[in-house]
Amino acid sequence: MLLRIRPVLLTVLFMWSPTAFAQLGGRSAFRILDIPSSARASALGGNYIAVKDNDLNLGIFNPALLNRDMGRQVALSYLPYFSGTNIGYVSYGHHLDSSGITVSGTLQYVDYGSFTRTDEVGTELGTFRAGEYVVQAGAGKAIDSLFSVGANLKFITSNLDTYKSSAWAMDIGGVFEKRSIGLTVAGMLRNIGYQASTFTDQREKLPFQVQLGITYKFKHAPFRLGLMMEQLQQWDLTYTDPNAPVVIDPTTGEVIEEKVTTWDRTVLHLVPSAEILLSKNFMLRVAYNARRRQELVLPDKPAITGVSFGVGLRVSKFHISYAYSQLHLAGISNTITLGIRFADFKKVEE
């Protein structure tokens, strides 16, 4: 029985990572690499790569956003998930004045919790744990007043009972920012890598992804609008739902196939978002992910699947963010992120 349970466990863990949806889930290992464990990113749709400010949490996932204002900053994030699963990371950023490079170091984890081990007749033989970890180093540098580039190097390890695997991956990003007109454009190649050791005798792919992002901040209004474009390496993200009702043409008796238009395919790549910048200390955030809604919604009880929102607060020298994301009727995602800039404390002392 245990031998039959283990492959099932592996499949469930891979497919139920927060961003492993029906069309893409199960096609690659190490789905921890796609988890939006930053509250700000989660509230804004999952992949928010085109805002250059002092938020280290964004610089972790797009290294081209790393800049001087993220120096001497610590970021902590925590996401309690389904059935005792816990996700989070801790990161530190530092700016090197001599070279103009900003570097970051991050430890990200997924703790799947404890599982009961049984034999073939159901006798309990104790427990075992499962988890995945990412150790990441990043660096970003401004080429001139408009362009910045950056890269992350990652070592990933996964321990699922007696199954173990590891991999190396890299992110490469670039950012164009024209602050005078409020425009930022970013592009990323994420999770370029190789599985160094495998769970079984079959080597698996990493969740490689091509992303583009655009944001526009109004000069005389407290709004920043964003449009993130995801999974651009694969044009057609539609899929056949095996549970969809079959519609029969009453005249011909033939099955009526649902037509998929170019717009239907396009919208699955798009995640519109907005930030309402009420002050330097208080921000509201909202986004809509059409692919998430299409792949996870229950037709009879759609709720607000695909919608995410959150708030950002600055309390004294602490930056706190919260995000709510309706992944499915069966569960929601609540993410909390804390940022601390030691440079802010130094200013107070001076």
C-alpha positions, 0 to 999 in steps of 0.5 A: 500500500505504501508503494502505491501511496507514494506516487499519488502523494507526489502527484498531489503535491505537484498539482496542488501548488498554488499556481499549478493549474489544470493546464500546466500542473504536473508537467514539471517538478519544483512548483515551489518556483512559481508560488507567489509567496510575496503578499504584494505580488499575490494581491496583484495577480501572482507575478508582479514584475514591473514596479521599481521602488524600495520593495525588496519582495519584488526584487526577489522575483525580478532581480532587475528591480533590485536597486539602492533603496533595497539595501540593508533591508530584510523581507519575511513572508508567510503563507498558511495553505491547505491541510497544514501546508506552510509556505514562506521565505526570508530575504536580505538585500544589500547595495554595493556602492563600489560597483553599483550592484544590489545583491539579495539572498533568499531562503524559500520553503514549502513545508507540507507537514507530517503524513502517516506511514502505513503498510499494505494492510493499513497498519500505522508505522509512524510518520514522515514529513515532506518539504521543498526548499530554494536557496537563491542569490540575486544581483541587479544593476542599473545600466543607465537612467532607463535600463536595469538588468538582473539575474537570480541563481537558485538551488532547489531541493525537494524531500518527499519521504524517501524521494529526493531531488535537486535542481539548479535554475536561473532567472534573467530579467530586464527593466525599462523605467521612464519615471517622468511619465510613470511608465515601467516595462519589464521582461523575464525568463524564469526558471531556466534550469536542470534537474540535477538529481531525480525522484525516479529514473526519469528526469523532469522539466522545471517550470520555465516561463516567459513573462512581460509586464507593464505598469503606468502610474498617473502623475496627478492621480493616486493610481498605478495600473498594471498588465502582466503577461504570463506563460508566453512560452506557450500560446494555447493554454486552453484545455478540454474539461472532462466534466463539461456538459455535452451539448447535442444539436437537436437537428443533427444529433451531433455534439456541438463543439465549443469554439475557442477564439483568439481572444479566448486564448489571449486573455488566459495570458493577461493579468490586469491589476491596480494599486490605489496609492492613498498615501505613502503609508497606505495602499490598496491592491486588486487583480484578476487572473482569468486563467485561474478562474477558468481552470479552477472555478466551479460553474455552480458556485463561481464565487470570486475565483480568480480575484485577488486583493490586498493592502499595504501598510507602513507602521513606523519603520515596518512595511506590512502587506496582506493579500487575499486570493480566491484560488478555489471554492475549497480554499483561499490564500492569505499571505502576510509579508513584512519588510524592514529597512535598517537604513530607516532606523539609522535616519531616525538615530541621526 
